[in-house]
């Protein structure tokens, strides 16, 4: 027992130090401690205020405790009972009023931030309206003012308010972009939730589902791509362009019969599953296989597509996509051909 305790004492400082070091790690696109937008900054400011109040209270309490322990400790010759202060009206008022003041100091900015977070900008003519639908296990984004629908990559113009309307096609999900805003649920009872955020800086931010929704809840990611106004307009125009199908007629026919019964590209297909228009420009495959030709933070998109199409259940268990080989009867060569077509299908 003694040896175990001694080993624990040695490990405790190392564990605490390692915990502090790891707490400082994190990506700017996936950390509430590195806010990249006004909504996230508001939440971060509240967090800092609450932590500051907590630290001040702890310092005062521990300082008073230390002073009392030193100043009023029992001396060896002391036998009498110390003066009792229970029922002291002045002290009772002091330690009742001070916590109330601290609560008010924290409550006022909290209430202000909560009401600000509820401003959905749905009536703002300059805001971009996006209807978000959660599915097991992917996200659908419909730009209602532009007649454009896509999946997994939420493309937005930098600096503009984005007004969201949230719903679900199945179970309860929660829409969350940690570095840009707080969480908002998509309710299966038909209730529509609305909120907004903006991304002042161009870049790519990771989003997640923050509500347990099934076996692949942890894999239900999406990306927010903040681009310039010109790039956003170009993206909208590209999304509205006629569909581009495989050049090989046989492969194109296989793609129509096997894939376009659930998916859509351009003006063709049925958008029951994720829209595949311009898939080669996506940040990831299936939300979690990051596309990165350098191999540093992922793999080339073609490799990711082959990984996904050859074993969708292995990548994301419980998803509702039909297995291209087992359910749709595609050969390995046809699957690889479709993967190459989607990898090359980029937006201008």
WOFENTA-V105379 format. One record per residue. RES is the residue in one letter. PHI is phi as a letter, one per 20 degrees, with the letter a starting at -180 (999 if undefined). OMEGA is omega as a letter, one per 30 degrees, with the letter a starting at -180 (NA if undefined). Layout:
[[RES PHI OMEGA] [RES PHI OMEGA]]
//
This chain:
[[X 999 a] [X f a] [X f l] [X f l] [X f l] [X f l] [X f l] [X f l] [X f l] [X f a] [X f a] [X g l] [X f l] [X f l] [X f l] [X f l] [X f l] [X f l] [X f l] [X f l] [X f a] [X f l] [X f l] [X e l] [X e l] [X q l] [X e l] [X f a] [X e a] [X b a] [X b l] [X f l] [X e l] [X c a] [X f a] [X d l] [X b a] [X g a] [X f l] [X f l] [X f l] [X f l] [X f a] [X f l] [X f l] [X f l] [X f a] [X f l] [X f a] [X f l] [X f l] [X f l] [X f a] [X f a] [X f l] [X f l] [X f l] [X f l] [X f l] [X f a] [X f a] [X f l] [X f l] [X f l] [X f l] [X f l] [X f a] [X f a] [X f a] [X e a] [X f a] [X d l] [X f a] [X f l] [X e a] [X g a] [X e a] [X f a] [X c a] [X f l] [X f l] [X f l] [X f a] [X e a] [X d l] [X f a] [X n l] [X f a] [X f a] [X f l] [X f l] [X f l] [X f a] [X f a] [X e l] [X e a] [X f a] [X g l] [X f l] [X f l] [X f l] [X f l] [X f l] [X f l] [X g l] [X e a] [X f a] [X f l] [X f l] [X f l] [X f l] [X f a] [X f a] [X f l] [X f l] [X f l] [X f a] [X e l] [X f a] [X e l] [X l a] [X f l] [X e a] [X e a] [X f a] [X e a] [X e l] [X e a] [X e l] [X c l] [X e a] [X d l] [X c l] [X e l] [X c l] [X e g] [X c a] [X b a] [X d l] [X d a] [X c l] [X d l] [X e a] [X f a] [X e a] [X d a] [X m a] [X d l] [X c l] [X b a] [X b l] [X m l] [X d l] [X e a] [X e a] [X c l] [X f a] [X f l] [X n a] [X e l] [X f l] [X d a] [X e a] [X d l] [X c a] [X d l] [X b l] [X c l] [X e a] [X b a] [X d l] [X f l] [X c l] [X b a] [X e a] [X b l] [X d a] [X g a] [X e a] [X d a] [X a l] [X e a] [X e l] [X b a] [X f l] [X d a] [X e l] [X f a] [X e l] [X n l] [X f l] [X e l] [X e a] [X c l] [X a a] [X b l] [X b l] [X b l] [X c a] [X f a] [X d l] [X f a] [X q a] [X d a] [X c a] [X e l] [X c a] [X b l] [X e a] [X d l] [X c a] [X g a] [X c l] [X q a] [X g a] [X d l] [X g a] [X f a] [X d a] [X e a] [X d l] [X b a] [X c l] [X d a] [X d l] [X e a] [X c l] [X f l] [X g a] [X f l] [X f l] [X f l] [X f l] [X f l] [X f l] [X g a] [X f a] [X f l] [X f a] [X e a] [X f l] [X g a] [X f l] [X d a] [X d l] [X g a] [X f l] [X f a] [X g a] [X f l] [X f l] [X f l] [X f l] [X f l] [X f l] [X f a] [X f a] [X e a] [X d a] [X f l] [X f l] [X c a] [X d l] [X c l] [X c a] [X l a] [X e a] [X c l] [X n a] [X c a] [X e l] [X f l] [X d a] [X g l] [X f a] [X d a] [X g l] [X m a] [X g a] [X f l] [X e a] [X f l] [X e a] [X b l] [X d a] [X m l] [X n a] [X c l] [X e a] [X f l] [X e a] [X b a] [X f l] [X f a] [X m a] [X f a] [X c a] [X r a] [X b l] [X g a] [X g l] [X f l] [X f l] [X f l] [X f l] [X f l] [X g a] [X f a] [X f l] [X e a] [X b a] [X f l] [X f l] [X f l] [X f a] [X c a] [X g l] [X n l] [X f a] [X e l] [X f l] [X f l] [X f a] [X g a] [X e a] [X f a] [X e a] [X d l] [X m l] [X f l] [X e l] [X g l] [X f l] [X f l] [X f l] [X f l] [X f l] [X f l] [X f l] [X f l] [X f a] [X f l] [X f a] [X e a] [X e a] [X d l] [X e l] [X f NA]]
//
